[in-house]
Amino acid sequence: MQLLLYHLFLWLYRNAIRIASLFDEKARQWRVGRRDIIQKIKTTLPHHEERIWIHCASVGEFEQARPLIEKIREQFPKRKILITFFSPSGYHQYKDYPLADYIFYLPFDGRRRSAQFVQIVNPSVAIFVKYEFWYYYISKLYHAKRAIILISGTFRPEQPFFKWYGGLFRKMLHRFSFIFLQDNLSKQLLSSIGIQENVAVTGDTRYDRVQEIAHQAKEFHDIETWIDTSHLLIAGSTWPEDEKLLQQALSSFPENWKLLLAPHEIDTQHLNEVATLFGEEAVFYSQLQPNKKNRVLIIDNIGMLSSLYRYGTISYVGGGFQKGGIHNTLEPAVFGLPVIFGPVYKKFIEATLLVENGFAFSVKDYEELKHTLTQLMENSDTRCVNHSQQLQKFVAQQSGATDKIMQILGQRYL
């Protein structure tokens, strides 16, 4: 019965994408990218290679996998690395990632497609990042006696695995060869459904990734000129709800503060909407000139944000008013910036830890945002420096998950 419902879910999902692709660009990319994908993979991959398959849902999961990919490439240089993405955003941003040998869309789950994929790719080990549990892929890997690994896993009591109706989901988890977790609560939840062996709490590999980003952060002299002697609020990965709140708050900024805004979506329509919202005070980065004195700078490209946090005093991370939740809070935190975000964050362990330790602040409306910004902006420079040092130390203390994972992965499965 549960497998029948899973088939119904797959059918509904595919048809929803088919309909959405008529008017939504991402849905169109999702569909077009998978056209003849099995044949593309078959004609691309040579025979007789030992491959490691790493699957990432999207951008965030790839960033979690990246430190591990680098370690695998360093320690096992002869192994071929094949990466798949579920989302178009992840695939398009990293399709040219140089440390991978092959990068594809993941063919949509199904009995026949998953069997073809596993037979063609023939991975010695399959690594799933954080989540994405596809029944037929896991089943085919399991019956082919391939190692199935989960890294940076995190679980919550409300998930189907721990409900009376979650038998199919529990079956998938029991087929994993090893599960690396972010926290002890996840370990306790797995134990409650009989998964106690081959489980380890190793932490979140994103802490390792953001430490690396901080050490390699780029400099942008044109932005330094624009900032001049001002303090800077950096708002990253923002959605319309975030942008409206920030526009409201801008009028309460002290004179020596500016706003740098990096929207999550940078299609022409949305960028124009953001520019209209902020009016004459705003300028696009692509149009920034040395003599521009605009108070708001809108980043209209992808790839700069993680380095830009180095210039900030306070950060705002978008997505906290979306169903999916907030984006990457660790990228600003690694530079010692206090982080502000919306109310949808509690399923993100790192965000919860930042709030509990006084390094992050959740706001539900304009009044709370204005109050939080006032408190942070009025802090003395000395207090800001102390806060920044404490936060950077906190992030450093959470690092090391990649080495812990590689110690077990390298000894047992690679």
Order of alpha helices (4+ residues) and beta strands (2+ residues): alpha-alpha-alpha-beta-alpha-beta-alpha-beta-alpha-beta-alpha-beta-alpha-beta-alpha-beta-alpha-alpha-beta-alpha-beta-alpha-beta-beta-alpha-beta-alpha-beta-alpha-beta-alpha-alpha-alpha
